[in-house]
Amino acid sequence: MKPLELYIHIPFCKKKCNYCDFLSAPADRRERAAYVESLCQKIRSFRELAEAYCVATIFVGGGTPSILSAWQMEQIFKAVKETFRLESSTEITIEMNPGTVNADKLTAYKEMGINRLSIGLQSTDDRELAALGRIHTYGQFLETYSMARAAGFQNINIDLMSAIPHQTRESYEKTLRRTAGLAPEHISAYSLIIEEGTPFYEKYREGKNAGDLPDEDTERLMYEDTRRILKEYGYHRYEISNYAKEGFQCRHNLGYWERAEYLGIGTGAASLIDNQRFTEGEEPEILSQEEQMSEYMFLGLRKIKGVSKSRFREEFGSSIEKIYGNVLEDMKKKGLMEEKGDYVRLTERGIDISNYVMSEFL
Amino acid sequence: MAGTDQSKIRNFCIIAHIDHGKSTLADRIIEMTGLLTSREMQSQVLDNMELERERGITIKAQAVRIVYKARNGEEYIFNLIDTPGHVDFNYEVSRSLAACDGAILVVDAAQGVEAQTLANVYLALDHDLDVMPVINKIDLPSAEPERVIEEIEDIIGIEAADAPRISAKTGINIEEVLEQVVEKIPAPGGDAGAPLQALIFDSIYDSYKGVIVFCRIKEGTVKKGTPILMMATGARAEVVEVGYFGAGQFIPCEELSAGMVGYITASLKNVKDTRVGDTITNAQEPCSQPLPGYKKVNPMVYCGMYPADGAKYPDLRDALEKLQLNDASLQFEPETSIALGFGYRCGFLGLLHLEIIQERLEREYNLDLVTTAPGVIYKVYKTNGEVIELTNPSNLPDPSEIEYMEEPIVKAEIMVTSEFIGAIMDLCQERRGMYEGMEYIEETRAVLRYRLPLNEIIYDFFDALKSRSRGYASFDYEMAGYEQSELVKLDILINKEEVDALSFIVHAGTAYERGRKMCEKLKEEIPRQLFEIPIQAAIGSKIIARETVKAMRKDVLAKCYGGDITRKKKLLEKQKEGKKRMRQVGNVEIPQKAFMSVLKLDDK
């Protein structure tokens, strides 16, 4: 029985954030109800596929999945459990935003088997939160966080963001220290990316209002600060933007980089099954051996420990040196990659410009 | 063809301002005389290179022979010779005109006489051609044929009252044009029995027939077996075939005699032997002297051309050799650049010629090229008395060995409407022009005369002229020798290493400005790399400008949501794609187009 990762997309939120280009939008009660109903049907439609698999992780992402009612979430999990076989220790995560849950909802989550929460905080500075267009304050986050702990959740992730408007190195450090001080098991620290089609794109395009944003060098320092400060609190970096206390790495997230098979259900969700990538409503992309190898490399390199040479050989029948020898040599010479035991990985400098290195494996 | 009555031949060309309908009228004439049915007609028969049609300009001279049955019941032979349409090819134009006896002047019924109209008329009159005006585009609502006729008479001073009023586009009144060709354009003269004297107005290479020479027989007769001599190049051969020009094909005939236009093939392998403007005569019975006006056309603009993929070097040589077969004015010789590897230093008549060759190499021969900044030929007088003709800036001797340098100068005539005189004078001043005078040719139109260094006009002068005059200025120039000038070699150092392919010669007075702009431009063109890259401009060992390309930016740590790998992959592919078009120079990757960036310094 093969392991499977399940991703369930809830494309709703209370209000779109200024930087968000994910598939999510505010919707009324009726739309949400209709979506949940069809989502449940869709989940059940995978009965046949489900037979070959055992679900190792579930991630309910969005949008803000927690704006659904406890009852709606229960319907979704009912459908999942009636369709798929779950491991005894399946990691089940739900994403939420402060102010969208209460004690009852959290208790209900616990009862459904949800054992990991991912809370979008982004910053502990209310001015920065307002600039991002977040719906909450730091105070509201604290409330939600303590409720979650009180409800018995022992695996909580907090999402943070650097390079946001008005942020300084000092304010970011404060955010890091306050957050780490709460001792969540996992912290994700991304940097703001200004995407087309967002309010930020209009505001900051072509260098407009650049004064609001930390400059390039500051941004780089912030990344270094993240690692250094979180280390003080016992977090280790296991993926370019993810930090965890021992034993709390996000299995679902790692699955993507290890090319585990995963099934995405819901609007716009992507899947990788049997070396085919597909998004609902689009033609599947069948990956050639060459593409599989290239994915193995550029995805795997997001992990700090890197990619395993022996696993490469097992999966593709030839050595990593034979396929990528030249690139590896070049990257090592440039100080962007290094080898450690069975693993090939990015150096600190390589992490800084990971896209450059990864694109070498295309 | 023997016995064709000279009085039944008309050799003419069509001259016009750009867009006044020259090619369209040529098409209509060919169509009217039944040479091709309109279904067979590809629009603009005479511009037969894809590139010519696209750019709307004629690059090679073309000719076509048409039989016209006139109203008087007689059949006439028309030889219509199309001339190249750009200042780069001025000499070819003058030779094509010399092959004609008359010219149809096409004037737009709405726009009237334009600067280029005048330039062309004067050129035709210089060659003693009878000019016959035609008013085109009378179908336009804004057409004012009466006013335009008056203009022609007032400004040009030729009779225009009975000029045919036509629409070449819709075919109105084309027959009237043909009738007037019969009446107004003189029949050729010449004695078929005299020693052979034929003017070469073009030549092309055909892989079956060898060189095909386009010529106008001024005196005498030529036929298969005639031993011929090219009087300027001294090449000799025996005629294999003579004939005339059908539409898009060569039709052999018995002989060509005085007054006729046609072609000769003669087991010649190289178009270099058959220079435009040369006189062909009978080697056994030569004429006493060649026809006037021959000059050897030399390239004026040089640049390095390198295959983007070094392995394609032999392909580039083959392609250049093939193009040269048809284009004697294209020159090339091998050169090596530290930055670009093996390539060729190529010589062209002008920037348009360069662009055309470059485009043809890329399109017809599928080559990806890196072209260095074009330059002119400088004369370097060394302290030891030696004189070097410098075509590649990298070969400039050490300044301590240079006594002085000279640069080529042109005499330019710019026709411009009075409202733009100020703007155009500014432009000429900026380009180190020396004002020589101005004459009003009518109330609102003037000719500005300037002496300009050639290296100031080869890049974008023509474009600048057009944009500053909203398209109204036209420009013509001729070489006016060399003048001593304060010139320096500007070197570009990337990551402290001199990149030979980016060096160029510049006037000392503008060196700082150029160097600064060049660094700025390169900063934009060169993507960030692993390390910081200084870009410096230097004269000798003195750094005059500096910019820095910062080290590669830290990648944004975006969230990769719900396993959307496709999006990530696209991002990486884009990054990868960018790397392909780079040249490795030292340990810096330079995009190919950066080598041309000196050309775009005036972009605003």
Interface residues (C-beta under 8 A of the other chain):
Chain A: E5 Y7 H9 F22 F59 G61 A163 S188 A189 Y190 S191 L192 I193 E216 E219 R220 Y223 I240 S241 Y256 Y262 G264 G268 A269 A270 S271 L272 R277 T279 E285 E295 F298 L299 K334 L336 R349 D352 I353 S354 N355 Y356 M358 S359 E360 L362
Chain B: L530 K550 M552 R553 K554 D555 V556 L557 A558 K559 C560 Y561 G562 G563 D564 I565 T566 K568 K569 L571 L572 E573 Q575 K576 K579
